[in-house]
Amino acid sequence: MDRSEDLKQVRDLHLVRDERDREVEAAAGRRAGSAVVLASQLLSAACLLQGDPAWMALLSLTFVWSAAKSVHQFAQDRERLYLAWGLLSGAGAAVLLGAYFHRAWSAGMSLSRLIGYAVMCRLLTAAAGLLGVGLLLGIFWLAHRAGHMEGEQWERYFRSISTAGLLLRGGAILLLALAAVAAFSVPLFARTGFQQPALLAALFFVAGSAHLLGKFSSRRDELVRKLLKLKR
């Protein structure tokens, strides 16, 4: 792809953010946070009407959101009122979560199992990252062996593909690695005594995908600039 066309596509897709893009992204984040809080409140009401104690955990999200917002405002403006409201909201969240976990533990929920699942998800996420790197290196090795790709050929290949195309290919490889690790986690969860291993693996895949998307979004500008520099 021609370099000027590649740069135009990068700008059109907002892969490198300017000040307006950052403002739009921040506004979108605020709207998304408000939507999540509203949804959690509606779900909390539904659980409460059905006598499900999960309403306490869902309602605590409103207090967590309020606490995080107030603490951020305090960090920016140094107004003690924001700090006081943030601490009060945080205390409300702690009370609701404490009450929820107390009832859950009384009903037989194991804190050690919850911590064990969280630790396993962290390890599986790291394994997915290593597998993704391994797949990428394997693809390069196969291209070298089968197609006899050398330095100049690799350079022409990278120049022939747009930066967005390279990002999509890299993202597809990471998702493939994450899906493979999620599939492997089903028997792993079953062998370690977890109930509903397939659902836990699906939850890991969704959470892992969101984690990868968040990391890409935070470092997108740096990655795109490196790719553009590579294609010079």
N, C-alpha and C positions, 0 to 999 in steps of 0.2 A: 504494500500500500504506500502511496505517495505520502511523504512526511507532512505536507501541508494539510492533506485530507485527514490524516491521522490526528493531527492537532485539533482540527475543526471538530472531528467526532468526539474527542476527549472533552472539548469545551461544551459541545451540544449536550453530551450526556452528564455534564457536571461532575466528571470524575476527579478533576482538580477544583477544589472549592475556592470561590472568592468570598468577599465579605457578605454579599447578598445571599449566597448559598448557605453560609453559616447561620445567618439570621433565619432563613427559611427552615433549616434543619432544627434550630433551637425551638422555633415556633411549633414545628411538627412534633417535637419531643414533648412540649408542654401539652399540646392537644391530645397526644397519645396517652400521656400520664393521666390527664383528666378523664379520658374515656375508660381507662383501666379502673380508675377509682369508682366511676359510676357503675361499671359492670360488676365490680366486687360488692358494691352496696346492694345492687339488685339481687345478686346471688346470695348475699348475706340474708336479705329479707326472705328469699325463697327457702333457705335452710332453716331459718327461725320459725317460719310458718309450719314446717314439717317436723320440727323438734330435733333437727340435726345440729349438734354442737359445732359443726364447721362454720356456723355463722360468726363465731367469735374470731376465728382465724381470718375469715374474709373481711370482717369489719375492721380488723387491726390494720389492714392495708391503707385505709383512709387515714389513720393516725400516723402510720409510717410516712405516707406521702406528705402530710402536713408538717411532720417533724423535719423531714429532709428539706422541704421548701423553706421553712423558717430558719433553719440553721444556715442554709445557703444565703438567705437574705441578711442574716446577722453577719456572716463573713464578709459580705459586700459593704454593708452600711454601718456595722457596729452599733446597731440599735438594740438595747437590752430587751425591749419588748419582744423582738423576734426571737431572741435566745430563750426568754421565759416561755413563750408559746411553743417553741420547739421542744424544750424539756418537758413541758406539760403533755404535749402530743406524744412524745416518746414514752412517757410514763403510761399513758392510756394504752398505747400499743403493747407495752410490756405486760400490763394487767390482763388484757384480753388474750394475749398469747399464753401467758402463764395459766390462766383459767382453762384455755383450750387444751394445752398439753397435760394439765393435771387430770382432766376428764378422760383424755385419750389414754394416759398411762393407767388410770383406774380401769379402763375398758380392755387393757391388755396390750396397748401399743408399746413397742420396745424402742427406747431412745438409742440403744446400741445398734439396732438394725437400721435406724434412720441415718445415724452417723456412718455406719458401714456402707450404706448405699451411696451417700455423698462422697466418701473416700473412693469407692470403686468407680464412680462416674468421673472423678478427677483423673484417676489412673487410665481409664478407658479413653478419655479425651486426649491425654498425652500419647497414648498408643495410636490413636487415629492420626495425630499429627505426624508421628514417626512413619506410620504406614503411608501417609500421603507423600512424604518426602521420598520414601522408598519406591513408590509407584512412579513418581516423576523421574527419578534417576533410572528406574528400569525402562521407562519409555525412551529416554535418551540413549540408553545402552542398546536397546533393540533397534532403534533408528540407525545408530552407528554401525551395528553388526549387519543388519539386513539391507539398509539403504546406503551403506558406506558414507554416512554423513560426516563431513570434515568441517574445519573452521569456517571457510568461505561459504559452504553450503548451509551451515547453521545460521550464518549471518544473513544470507538471502532469505532463508525460511522465516526468521524473526521479522525481517523487514516486510515480508509479503503479508503478514497478518497484522491486523489492527491491534492497538493496545487493548481495546475492549475485548477483542477476540482472545487475546492472551489471558486476560483476567477471567473470562468465562471458562477457558480450558483449565486454568489453575483451580478455579472454584469447583468445576465438575470433578476433578481428580480428588480434591479434599472431601467433597460430599460422598464420592464413591468409597473412599477410605473410611469415612464415618459410618456409612451404611454397612460396610463389611464388619467393622468392629461392633456395631449394634447387633448384627445378626449373630456374631460370636458370643455376645453378652447374654443371649437368651439361655443357652445351656449353662453358662457360668452362673447366672442368677439362680437358676434351678438347682444347681449342684450345691450352692452355698446356702440354700434353705429359704430363699425369698419366694413369697407368694406372687402370683401373676407375673412371671418373668418376662413374658412377651410384652405386656403393657409397660413394665419398667424399662425394657429395651427401647420401646417406642418413645417413652418419655425422655430417655437419654438422647435418642437421635434428635428429637425436636429441640431439647435444651442445648445440645452440642451444636446444632445448626445455627441457633440464635447466638451462641457464644462466638462462633466463627464469623458470623455476619457482623457482630458488634466489633470484633477485633479488626476486621477489614475496614469497617466504616471509620474507626478511629485512626487508622494508619493508611487510609486510601491515598491521600495526597503524596506521601512519601513513596509508596509503592509505584504509583503511576509515573512519578518523576524518574524513578530508577529505570522503569521500563522504557521510557522515552529516551533516556540517556543511553541505554543499551542499544537502541535501534538507530543511533546516529551514524 
